[in-house]
Amino acid sequence: MRGALAITAGLFSLFSALAWFWSTRTITVEQEVARRERVALRKGGKVDRGGVEILDEDKGYDLIATLRHQGRWSRWGAIFAAIAFLAQAASQVAIASG
């Protein structure tokens, strides 16, 4: 039981780190337009080409899409960290109780 909890804690700690690392990714304007085109094609609507572009050297980033992406993956990172914490705490309780 303790071993399974320790493995669970380790795996979810890894998932948390990966999710937070992935949240640092920026979304280019081209990536966001492609995503919007896929959504419009699936829903049968028009493509919204609005947004806030930030230029970094010669590359443009979509601010809103980047913030949405970072928020989504940070949320998953926090959830995975909470699960890892609970598994680690349960492991310690199992050790203390004998």
A tleap script that builds the chain and sets N, CA, C and O, in Angstrom:
source leaprc.protein.ff14SB
mol = sequence {
  NMET ARG GLY ALA LEU ALA ILE THR ALA GLY
  LEU PHE SER LEU PHE SER ALA LEU ALA TRP
  PHE TRP SER THR ARG THR ILE THR VAL GLU
  GLN GLU VAL ALA ARG ARG GLU ARG VAL ALA
  LEU ARG LYS GLY GLY LYS VAL ASP ARG GLY
  GLY VAL GLU ILE LEU ASP GLU ASP LYS GLY
  TYR ASP LEU ILE ALA THR LEU ARG HIE GLN
  GLY ARG TRP SER ARG TRP GLY ALA ILE PHE
  ALA ALA ILE ALA PHE LEU ALA GLN ALA ALA
  SER GLN VAL ALA ILE ALA SER CGLY
}
set mol.1.N position { 0.829 -1.201 0.000 }
set mol.1.CA position { 0.000 0.000 0.000 }
set mol.1.C position { 0.874 1.265 0.000 }
set mol.1.O position { 0.648 2.192 -0.779 }
set mol.2.N position { 1.867 1.280 0.885 }
set mol.2.CA position { 2.731 2.467 0.961 }
set mol.2.C position { 3.499 2.664 -0.332 }
set mol.2.O position { 3.691 3.792 -0.786 }
set mol.3.N position { 3.940 1.552 -0.927 }
set mol.3.CA position { 4.671 1.643 -2.193 }
set mol.3.C position { 3.804 2.198 -3.304 }
set mol.3.O position { 4.258 3.020 -4.101 }
set mol.4.N position { 2.555 1.751 -3.360 }
set mol.4.CA position { 1.635 2.244 -4.389 }
set mol.4.C position { 1.369 3.738 -4.204 }
set mol.4.O position { 1.297 4.490 -5.176 }
set mol.5.N position { 1.224 4.154 -2.957 }
set mol.5.CA position { 0.999 5.583 -2.690 }
set mol.5.C position { 2.231 6.411 -3.058 }
set mol.5.O position { 2.106 7.511 -3.595 }
set mol.6.N position { 3.407 5.885 -2.771 }
set mol.6.CA position { 4.639 6.602 -3.114 }
set mol.6.C position { 4.790 6.709 -4.630 }
set mol.6.O position { 5.195 7.754 -5.140 }
set mol.7.N position { 4.468 5.637 -5.349 }
set mol.7.CA position { 4.533 5.679 -6.814 }
set mol.7.C position { 3.511 6.667 -7.360 }
set mol.7.O position { 3.814 7.428 -8.279 }
set mol.8.N position { 2.303 6.661 -6.802 }
set mol.8.CA position { 1.260 7.605 -7.220 }
set mol.8.C position { 1.724 9.041 -7.000 }
set mol.8.O position { 1.564 9.894 -7.873 }
set mol.9.N position { 2.300 9.300 -5.829 }
set mol.9.CA position { 2.801 10.647 -5.534 }
set mol.9.C position { 3.881 11.053 -6.524 }
set mol.9.O position { 3.887 12.181 -7.019 }
set mol.10.N position { 4.795 10.133 -6.813 }
set mol.10.CA position { 5.868 10.436 -7.758 }
set mol.10.C position { 5.348 10.705 -9.159 }
set mol.10.O position { 5.785 11.650 -9.817 }
set mol.11.N position { 4.414 9.876 -9.619 }
set mol.11.CA position { 3.863 10.065 -10.965 }
set mol.11.C position { 3.119 11.397 -11.090 }
set mol.11.O position { 3.302 12.128 -12.063 }
set mol.12.N position { 2.281 11.702 -10.099 }
set mol.12.CA position { 1.530 12.948 -10.185 }
set mol.12.C position { 2.425 14.169 -9.987 }
set mol.12.O position { 2.109 15.245 -10.496 }
set mol.13.N position { 3.517 14.029 -9.270 }
set mol.13.CA position { 4.502 15.116 -9.192 }
set mol.13.C position { 5.119 15.349 -10.563 }
set mol.13.O position { 5.313 16.493 -10.974 }
set mol.14.N position { 5.427 14.271 -11.266 }
set mol.14.CA position { 5.956 14.379 -12.625 }
set mol.14.C position { 4.931 15.011 -13.560 }
set mol.14.O position { 5.269 15.904 -14.337 }
set mol.15.N position { 3.664 14.550 -13.490 }
set mol.15.CA position { 2.614 15.126 -14.325 }
set mol.15.C position { 2.456 16.619 -14.053 }
set mol.15.O position { 2.264 17.411 -14.975 }
set mol.16.N position { 2.537 16.990 -12.788 }
set mol.16.CA position { 2.424 18.395 -12.400 }
set mol.16.C position { 3.546 19.220 -13.019 }
set mol.16.O position { 3.305 20.284 -13.589 }
set mol.17.N position { 4.764 18.724 -12.903 }
set mol.17.CA position { 5.913 19.437 -13.471 }
set mol.17.C position { 5.777 19.570 -14.985 }
set mol.17.O position { 6.061 20.628 -15.547 }
set mol.18.N position { 5.343 18.497 -15.644 }
set mol.18.CA position { 5.179 18.548 -17.100 }
set mol.18.C position { 4.085 19.529 -17.509 }
set mol.18.O position { 4.245 20.271 -18.478 }
set mol.19.N position { 2.974 19.537 -16.773 }
set mol.19.CA position { 1.883 20.465 -17.092 }
set mol.19.C position { 2.334 21.910 -16.904 }
set mol.19.O position { 2.039 22.762 -17.741 }
set mol.20.N position { 3.043 22.192 -15.818 }
set mol.20.CA position { 3.514 23.556 -15.609 }
set mol.20.C position { 4.571 23.950 -16.637 }
set mol.20.O position { 4.622 25.103 -17.065 }
set mol.21.N position { 5.402 23.010 -17.030 }
set mol.21.CA position { 6.368 23.304 -18.083 }
set mol.21.C position { 5.640 23.592 -19.399 }
set mol.21.O position { 5.980 24.549 -20.095 }
set mol.22.N position { 4.651 22.777 -19.740 }
set mol.22.CA position { 3.908 22.958 -20.991 }
set mol.22.C position { 3.143 24.284 -20.975 }
set mol.22.O position { 2.908 24.873 -22.030 }
set mol.23.N position { 2.756 24.755 -19.793 }
set mol.23.CA position { 2.012 26.017 -19.708 }
set mol.23.C position { 2.866 27.218 -20.098 }
set mol.23.O position { 2.327 28.295 -20.353 }
set mol.24.N position { 4.179 27.058 -20.151 }
set mol.24.CA position { 5.041 28.184 -20.518 }
set mol.24.C position { 5.086 28.411 -22.023 }
set mol.24.O position { 5.650 29.405 -22.481 }
set mol.25.N position { 4.509 27.518 -22.786 }
set mol.25.CA position { 4.508 27.619 -24.241 }
set mol.25.C position { 3.676 28.828 -24.688 }
set mol.25.O position { 2.609 29.097 -24.135 }
set mol.26.N position { 4.170 29.539 -25.681 }
set mol.26.CA position { 3.408 30.647 -26.241 }
set mol.26.C position { 2.713 30.189 -27.514 }
set mol.26.O position { 3.169 29.262 -28.184 }
set mol.27.N position { 1.620 30.838 -27.839 }
set mol.27.CA position { 0.819 30.489 -29.005 }
set mol.27.C position { 1.013 31.570 -30.062 }
set mol.27.O position { 0.743 32.746 -29.818 }
set mol.28.N position { 1.482 31.164 -31.233 }
set mol.28.CA position { 1.665 32.135 -32.311 }
set mol.28.C position { 0.318 32.495 -32.925 }
set mol.28.O position { -0.677 31.792 -32.747 }
set mol.29.N position { 0.314 33.594 -33.643 }
set mol.29.CA position { -0.900 34.034 -34.311 }
set mol.29.C position { -1.360 32.961 -35.299 }
set mol.29.O position { -2.554 32.683 -35.405 }
set mol.30.N position { -0.417 32.363 -36.016 }
set mol.30.CA position { -0.767 31.330 -36.994 }
set mol.30.C position { -1.415 30.117 -36.316 }
set mol.30.O position { -2.381 29.558 -36.834 }
set mol.31.N position { -0.888 29.719 -35.173 }
set mol.31.CA position { -1.459 28.586 -34.446 }
set mol.31.C position { -2.883 28.902 -33.989 }
set mol.31.O position { -3.771 28.055 -34.081 }
set mol.32.N position { -3.093 30.115 -33.500 }
set mol.32.CA position { -4.417 30.492 -33.018 }
set mol.32.C position { -5.411 30.589 -34.170 }
set mol.32.O position { -6.559 30.166 -34.028 }
set mol.33.N position { -4.992 31.132 -35.297 }
set mol.33.CA position { -5.886 31.216 -36.456 }
set mol.33.C position { -6.248 29.808 -36.930 }
set mol.33.O position { -7.404 29.551 -37.266 }
set mol.34.N position { -5.276 28.896 -36.962 }
set mol.34.CA position { -5.552 27.514 -37.360 }
set mol.34.C position { -6.539 26.865 -36.394 }
set mol.34.O position { -7.435 26.139 -36.823 }
set mol.35.N position { -6.385 27.118 -35.094 }
set mol.35.CA position { -7.320 26.569 -34.104 }
set mol.35.C position { -8.717 27.124 -34.323 }
set mol.35.O position { -9.698 26.381 -34.282 }
set mol.36.N position { -8.810 28.424 -34.554 }
set mol.36.CA position { -10.112 29.046 -34.786 }
set mol.36.C position { -10.764 28.532 -36.066 }
set mol.36.O position { -11.983 28.375 -36.122 }
set mol.37.N position { -9.959 28.271 -37.089 }
set mol.37.CA position { -10.511 27.716 -38.330 }
set mol.37.C position { -11.069 26.320 -38.095 }
set mol.37.O position { -12.129 25.981 -38.621 }
set mol.38.N position { -10.365 25.502 -37.307 }
set mol.38.CA position { -10.864 24.158 -36.990 }
set mol.38.C position { -12.182 24.228 -36.226 }
set mol.38.O position { -13.107 23.463 -36.498 }
set mol.39.N position { -12.261 25.150 -35.269 }
set mol.39.CA position { -13.486 25.303 -34.479 }
set mol.39.C position { -14.629 25.777 -35.377 }
set mol.39.O position { -15.743 25.260 -35.292 }
set mol.40.N position { -14.355 26.756 -36.233 }
set mol.40.CA position { -15.391 27.273 -37.128 }
set mol.40.C position { -15.867 26.203 -38.097 }
set mol.40.O position { -17.062 26.112 -38.379 }
set mol.41.N position { -14.950 25.393 -38.612 }
set mol.41.CA position { -15.317 24.315 -39.527 }
set mol.41.C position { -16.191 23.284 -38.821 }
set mol.41.O position { -17.174 22.800 -39.384 }
set mol.42.N position { -15.822 22.950 -37.577 }
set mol.42.CA position { -16.587 21.969 -36.811 }
set mol.42.C position { -17.975 22.487 -36.453 }
set mol.42.O position { -18.948 21.734 -36.488 }
set mol.43.N position { -18.070 23.777 -36.108 }
set mol.43.CA position { -19.346 24.342 -35.677 }
set mol.43.C position { -20.128 24.985 -36.820 }
set mol.43.O position { -21.295 25.337 -36.656 }
set mol.44.N position { -19.490 25.135 -37.966 }
set mol.44.CA position { -20.174 25.722 -39.105 }
set mol.44.C position { -20.305 27.239 -39.030 }
set mol.44.O position { -21.197 27.810 -39.658 }
set mol.45.N position { -19.444 27.889 -38.284 }
set mol.45.CA position { -19.511 29.336 -38.131 }
set mol.45.C position { -18.422 30.049 -38.911 }
set mol.45.O position { -17.727 29.454 -39.735 }
set mol.46.N position { -18.292 31.337 -38.631 }
set mol.46.CA position { -17.265 32.147 -39.271 }
set mol.46.C position { -16.014 32.176 -38.395 }
set mol.46.O position { -16.088 32.029 -37.176 }
set mol.47.N position { -14.872 32.368 -39.038 }
set mol.47.CA position { -13.604 32.428 -38.325 }
set mol.47.C position { -13.429 33.820 -37.728 }
set mol.47.O position { -13.480 34.821 -38.442 }
set mol.48.N position { -13.221 33.875 -36.415 }
set mol.48.CA position { -12.934 35.132 -35.733 }
set mol.48.C position { -11.431 35.373 -35.836 }
set mol.48.O position { -10.642 34.602 -35.290 }
set mol.49.N position { -11.039 36.412 -36.517 }
set mol.49.CA position { -9.618 36.700 -36.694 }
set mol.49.C position { -9.134 37.828 -35.776 }
set mol.49.O position { -8.028 38.338 -35.954 }
set mol.50.N position { -9.944 38.212 -34.810 }
set mol.50.CA position { -9.536 39.246 -33.871 }
set mol.50.C position { -8.580 38.703 -32.829 }
set mol.50.O position { -8.447 37.490 -32.675 }
set mol.51.N position { -7.922 39.585 -32.123 }
set mol.51.CA position { -7.000 39.159 -31.085 }
set mol.51.C position { -6.007 40.254 -30.764 }
set mol.51.O position { -6.039 41.335 -31.351 }
set mol.52.N position { -5.142 39.967 -29.844 }
set mol.52.CA position { -4.103 40.909 -29.452 }
set mol.52.C position { -2.766 40.264 -29.778 }
set mol.52.O position { -2.411 39.230 -29.213 }
set mol.53.N position { -2.040 40.871 -30.678 }
set mol.53.CA position { -0.765 40.310 -31.113 }
set mol.53.C position { 0.386 41.018 -30.411 }
set mol.53.O position { 0.415 42.244 -30.311 }
set mol.54.N position { 1.324 40.226 -29.933 }
set mol.54.CA position { 2.540 40.758 -29.333 }
set mol.54.C position { 3.705 40.326 -30.217 }
set mol.54.O position { 3.848 39.147 -30.541 }
set mol.55.N position { 4.519 41.276 -30.596 }
set mol.55.CA position { 5.662 40.956 -31.442 }
set mol.55.C position { 6.903 40.770 -30.584 }
set mol.55.O position { 7.229 41.604 -29.740 }
set mol.56.N position { 7.582 39.665 -30.818 }
set mol.56.CA position { 8.836 39.367 -30.138 }
set mol.56.C position { 9.850 39.056 -31.226 }
set mol.56.O position { 9.825 37.983 -31.829 }
set mol.57.N position { 10.736 40.003 -31.468 }
set mol.57.CA position { 11.660 39.937 -32.593 }
set mol.57.C position { 10.833 39.836 -33.867 }
set mol.57.O position { 10.096 40.776 -34.165 }
set mol.58.N position { 10.908 38.765 -34.628 }
set mol.58.CA position { 10.141 38.669 -35.867 }
set mol.58.C position { 8.949 37.734 -35.753 }
set mol.58.O position { 8.341 37.386 -36.765 }
set mol.59.N position { 8.610 37.331 -34.562 }
set mol.59.CA position { 7.534 36.369 -34.375 }
set mol.59.C position { 6.388 37.020 -33.613 }
set mol.59.O position { 6.608 37.733 -32.634 }
set mol.60.N position { 5.174 36.774 -34.065 }
set mol.60.CA position { 4.001 37.332 -33.396 }
set mol.60.C position { 3.320 36.286 -32.530 }
set mol.60.O position { 3.156 35.138 -32.941 }
set mol.61.N position { 2.928 36.688 -31.334 }
set mol.61.CA position { 2.225 35.805 -30.411 }
set mol.61.C position { 0.842 36.357 -30.137 }
set mol.61.O position { 0.660 37.570 -30.033 }
set mol.62.N position { -0.121 35.479 -30.022 }
set mol.62.CA position { -1.477 35.873 -29.682 }
set mol.62.C position { -1.596 35.879 -28.158 }
set mol.62.O position { -1.515 34.832 -27.516 }
set mol.63.N position { -1.788 37.055 -27.593 }
set mol.63.CA position { -1.806 37.205 -26.134 }
set mol.63.C position { -2.955 36.438 -25.497 }
set mol.63.O position { -2.745 35.720 -24.519 }
set mol.64.N position { -4.148 36.573 -26.024 }
set mol.64.CA position { -5.315 35.931 -25.415 }
set mol.64.C position { -5.197 34.413 -25.488 }
set mol.64.O position { -5.484 33.720 -24.512 }
set mol.65.N position { -4.776 33.892 -26.642 }
set mol.65.CA position { -4.627 32.434 -26.779 }
set mol.65.C position { -3.541 31.915 -25.847 }
set mol.65.O position { -3.691 30.845 -25.257 }
set mol.66.N position { -2.446 32.665 -25.708 }
set mol.66.CA position { -1.368 32.251 -24.819 }
set mol.66.C position { -1.840 32.231 -23.367 }
set mol.66.O position { -1.535 31.292 -22.631 }
set mol.67.N position { -2.576 33.253 -22.951 }
set mol.67.CA position { -3.092 33.290 -21.575 }
set mol.67.C position { -4.085 32.162 -21.326 }
set mol.67.O position { -4.084 31.559 -20.253 }
set mol.68.N position { -4.936 31.873 -22.316 }
set mol.68.CA position { -5.890 30.773 -22.182 }
set mol.68.C position { -5.133 29.440 -22.033 }
set mol.68.O position { -5.469 28.619 -21.180 }
set mol.69.N position { -4.122 29.245 -22.863 }
set mol.69.CA position { -3.304 28.025 -22.819 }
set mol.69.C position { -2.595 27.903 -21.465 }
set mol.69.O position { -2.601 26.836 -20.851 }
set mol.70.N position { -1.989 28.994 -21.009 }
set mol.70.CA position { -1.258 28.957 -19.749 }
set mol.70.C position { -2.187 28.709 -18.569 }
set mol.70.O position { -1.837 27.972 -17.647 }
set mol.71.N position { -3.360 29.316 -18.592 }
set mol.71.CA position { -4.324 29.096 -17.517 }
set mol.71.C position { -4.792 27.653 -17.449 }
set mol.71.O position { -4.893 27.075 -16.367 }
set mol.72.N position { -5.077 27.073 -18.615 }
set mol.72.CA position { -5.548 25.680 -18.680 }
set mol.72.C position { -4.489 24.730 -18.124 }
set mol.72.O position { -4.804 23.868 -17.304 }
set mol.73.N position { -3.231 24.879 -18.563 }
set mol.73.CA position { -2.193 23.940 -18.143 }
set mol.73.C position { -1.713 24.215 -16.719 }
set mol.73.O position { -1.276 23.291 -16.033 }
set mol.74.N position { -1.785 25.448 -16.267 }
set mol.74.CA position { -1.459 25.729 -14.859 }
set mol.74.C position { -2.495 25.099 -13.939 }
set mol.74.O position { -2.161 24.598 -12.865 }
set mol.75.N position { -3.767 25.128 -14.369 }
set mol.75.CA position { -4.829 24.489 -13.581 }
set mol.75.C position { -4.547 22.992 -13.447 }
set mol.75.O position { -4.659 22.437 -12.354 }
set mol.76.N position { -4.182 22.333 -14.556 }
set mol.76.CA position { -3.866 20.909 -14.492 }
set mol.76.C position { -2.631 20.666 -13.629 }
set mol.76.O position { -2.588 19.686 -12.885 }
set mol.77.N position { -1.639 21.528 -13.713 }
set mol.77.CA position { -0.455 21.392 -12.868 }
set mol.77.C position { -0.814 21.441 -11.393 }
set mol.77.O position { -0.289 20.666 -10.594 }
set mol.78.N position { -1.708 22.354 -11.032 }
set mol.78.CA position { -2.134 22.471 -9.639 }
set mol.78.C position { -2.937 21.251 -9.196 }
set mol.78.O position { -2.776 20.784 -8.068 }
set mol.79.N position { -3.792 20.736 -10.061 }
set mol.79.CA position { -4.574 19.542 -9.725 }
set mol.79.C position { -3.648 18.346 -9.508 }
set mol.79.O position { -3.802 17.602 -8.540 }
set mol.80.N position { -2.686 18.165 -10.416 }
set mol.80.CA position { -1.745 17.057 -10.269 }
set mol.80.C position { -0.907 17.207 -9.003 }
set mol.80.O position { -0.629 16.217 -8.326 }
set mol.81.N position { -0.504 18.424 -8.677 }
set mol.81.CA position { 0.276 18.656 -7.457 }
set mol.81.C position { -0.559 18.334 -6.221 }
set mol.81.O position { -0.036 17.787 -5.250 }
set mol.82.N position { -1.835 18.661 -6.246 }
set mol.82.CA position { -2.712 18.358 -5.108 }
set mol.82.C position { -2.871 16.851 -4.935 }
set mol.82.O position { -2.850 16.351 -3.810 }
set mol.83.N position { -3.029 16.127 -6.037 }
set mol.83.CA position { -3.146 14.665 -5.958 }
set mol.83.C position { -1.845 14.069 -5.419 }
set mol.83.O position { -1.872 13.160 -4.589 }
set mol.84.N position { -0.704 14.584 -5.894 }
set mol.84.CA position { 0.589 14.100 -5.404 }
set mol.84.C position { 0.723 14.356 -3.906 }
set mol.84.O position { 1.203 13.498 -3.166 }
set mol.85.N position { 0.299 15.536 -3.463 }
set mol.85.CA position { 0.348 15.861 -2.041 }
set mol.85.C position { -0.517 14.901 -1.232 }
set mol.85.O position { -0.077 14.398 -0.199 }
set mol.86.N position { -1.735 14.640 -1.685 }
set mol.86.CA position { -2.636 13.750 -0.954 }
set mol.86.C position { -2.079 12.329 -0.894 }
set mol.86.O position { -2.177 11.662 0.136 }
set mol.87.N position { -1.495 11.869 -2.002 }
set mol.87.CA position { -0.898 10.528 -2.003 }
set mol.87.C position { 0.292 10.465 -1.061 }
set mol.87.O position { 0.474 9.475 -0.352 }
set mol.88.N position { 1.102 11.515 -1.048 }
set mol.88.CA position { 2.262 11.547 -0.141 }
set mol.88.C position { 1.807 11.599 1.313 }
set mol.88.O position { 2.383 10.935 2.175 }
set mol.89.N position { 0.763 12.398 1.582 }
set mol.89.CA position { 0.244 12.478 2.952 }
set mol.89.C position { -0.334 11.137 3.386 }
set mol.89.O position { -0.115 10.701 4.517 }
set mol.90.N position { -1.066 10.486 2.496 }
set mol.90.CA position { -1.626 9.166 2.833 }
set mol.90.C position { -0.514 8.162 3.065 }
set mol.90.O position { -0.630 7.305 3.942 }
set mol.91.N position { 0.553 8.251 2.302 }
set mol.91.CA position { 1.696 7.363 2.491 }
set mol.91.C position { 2.321 7.572 3.862 }
set mol.91.O position { 2.677 6.608 4.540 }
set mol.92.N position { 2.454 8.815 4.265 }
set mol.92.CA position { 3.028 9.111 5.587 }
set mol.92.C position { 2.126 8.646 6.713 }
set mol.92.O position { 2.605 8.182 7.748 }
set mol.93.N position { 0.808 8.770 6.514 }
set mol.93.CA position { -0.131 8.267 7.525 }
set mol.93.C position { -0.016 6.757 7.632 }
set mol.93.O position { -0.052 6.202 8.731 }
set mol.94.N position { 0.124 6.087 6.485 }
set mol.94.CA position { 0.255 4.621 6.475 }
set mol.94.C position { 1.550 4.193 7.191 }
set mol.94.O position { 1.571 3.183 7.894 }
set mol.95.N position { 2.616 4.967 7.007 }
set mol.95.CA position { 3.891 4.656 7.674 }
set mol.95.C position { 3.736 4.856 9.185 }
set mol.95.O position { 4.182 4.024 9.975 }
set mol.96.N position { 3.102 5.966 9.579 }
set mol.96.CA position { 2.951 6.281 11.008 }
set mol.96.C position { 2.046 5.289 11.723 }
set mol.96.O position { 2.246 5.003 12.904 }
set mol.97.N position { 1.058 4.768 11.020 }
set mol.97.CA position { 0.120 3.854 11.681 }
set mol.97.C position { 0.636 2.402 11.696 }
set mol.97.O position { 0.014 1.509 12.272 }
set mol.98.N position { 1.758 2.204 11.062 }
set mol.98.CA position { 2.387 0.932 11.261 }
set mol.98.C position { 2.408 -0.021 10.179 }
set mol.98.O position { 2.945 -1.118 10.333 }
savepdb mol mol.pdb
quit
